[in-house]
Amino acid sequence: MTAPSTFGLSTEARNLHWLLSNLVEEVPGVLSVTVVSSDGLMLLSSDPDHLNAQAAAQQDGPRGSSADLATIVSGIGSLTQGAAKLMDGGSVKQTMVAMDEGSVFVMSISDGSLLGVHATPDCDMSVIAYHMALFVGRAGHVLTPELRSELRKSMESAQ
């Protein structure tokens, strides 16, 4: 994976990019990762070419695009939060969808932001969940409104 450009970003934003890159590179079975804000906008992506459709079409993942993964994560998050509210279940901490050809994991960060992971069908789900929890523990306290705004702007400027 080629690291996305972090030129001009704050130390906190660069650290989040580094944490995300490590999650993809060091956890077996992880194909792509995204962080989505509470309003459904992609804040971080493991795919540096998320806006390049041709490059994305050649990669593994939901249609190869982290933008597609962000859409899926946002939808799953919304659906499970609605279900939890209907069932008086409290807040949703983690959701997992196991499919024949892969898995999708969604974990709440803070303030409604979500971490989404697309993984291979033979992945060790407990290892992925553990590393997601580590990411959430490290990223949750730094994902301030100011940092979310900075990350949104950096994603928009990449267009």
N, C-alpha and C positions, 0 to 999 in steps of 0.2 A: 504494500500500500504506500502510495506517495503521500507524504504529510501535507495537509492543506497549508496555505500561506498564513502565517500569523503575524506578518509584518504590520507594525502600527497598532497592535492590540495590547491591552493592558496585561500585566503579569498574571492576573486571575484568569483572563480569557485564554492566554497561552497555556496555562496550567490545565485548564479544562480540555483544550485540544490535545494536550499530551496524555491526559488520563484516558480520553476516548481512543486515541491511537493505540495506547497500551492494551486496552480492553480487546481490541480487534486483533492485534498482533500476538498477544501472549496467551489468550484463552482459546484452546482447541475447539474447533467447531463453529466459532463465531464468523459469520460472513459479512455482516454490516451492522452498524450501530447508529442511532440517531437520538438527539434530545429535542423534545418538542415542548413549546411553551404551553401554558394553560389555555391559550386561545388558539392552539393548533398550528402555530408557526414553527417551522424547523429552526432551531437555534444552533445546533452542532450536527455534523455529519461525518461519518468515517469515509465518505466518498468525496474526494476533493473535486471530482468532475461532476458533481451532482446536477449541474446545469447543462452538461454536455451530453445530449441524448445519444449520439453515436457511441461515445465511450461507455456510457451507462448501459447500452444495449449489449455490450460484450462482457459485462460483469455478472456474477451470480447475484441473486436477490430478487425481490419482487420487481419484475420487469427490469432488474438491474439498477434501479434508481433509488437512492436514499430518499428522494422526494416522495416516491411511492411508499417507502417504509414509514416515513413521517406521517403520511396520510392514514395508513393502516393503524399505526400506533395511536394517533389522535382519535380515530373512530373506535378502536377497542377500548381506549381509556374512557371515552364518553359513554359507551354502551355499558361497561362494567360499573361506572359510577352511578348511572341511572338505575341499574339493577340493584345495587347496594342500597340506594335510597328507597326504592320500592319495598325492599325486604328488611328495612331498618337494620342493615348490616354494618353501618359505620363506614369508615373510609376504606377504599380499596388499596391494598399494599402491593399486590403483584398479580398479574394475569399471565397464563401460559396457554398457548394454542399449539397443540401437537398435530402435525399433518403427515401424510405419507412421505412427502419430499422435503420436510423441514419443520422448524419450530419458530414461533414468534413469542418473545417474552416482553412484557410491559411492566415496569416498576415505577411507582410514584417517587418523585424526588421531593421537592418542597414546593409550596405555593401552587400546586396543581401541575407543575412541569412533569414530564414523563421521560423515562429512559426506555428506548425500544431496541431490541436485539433480534436479528434474524440469524438463525443458526441451522446447521446441517441436521438431517434426520437422526444421525447416529451420535449426536453430541451428548455429553454428560450434563444433564439438566441441572443437577445439584451444583456442579462446578460453575456453570454459567450464572445461576442464581446467586451463588456466593460472590462472584466477581462483580455482578451488578450491584449487590448490596454494598460492597466496598466502594464502588464508584459513587453511589448515592450518598453514602456516609461522608465521602470526601468532597463531593460537589455540592451537596445540599445547602451547606451553610454559606457558600460563596456565591450562589446563584441569586444575587440581589436584583432588584429592579433595574439598577444602573447597569449591571453586567448583562442582564437579559437584553436591554436596549442596545448595548454595544454589540452583542452577538447578532441581533437582528440586523443592525446596520451593516455589519461585516458580510452577512449573507446577501443582503440587498446589493451591496457594492460589488459583489462577485458576479452579479448579473451583468 
